[in-house]
């Protein structure tokens, strides 16, 4: 008899409500090669800094 396993649904990532930030964070994939993590995080931080410098009203 085979065991039945349930898969836990992957929760949606939280959102900030700022489309530029949400898109930048969604692009970060830390499950790939470690050598690419720095570049992805750096790009997300760059977008965050840009949005904080020029806030939309």
HELIX and SHEET records of a PDB file:
HELIX    1   1 UNK A   19  UNK A   26  1                                   8    
HELIX    2   2 UNK A   34  UNK A   36  5                                   3    
HELIX    3   3 UNK A   37  UNK A   53  1                                  17    
END                                                                             
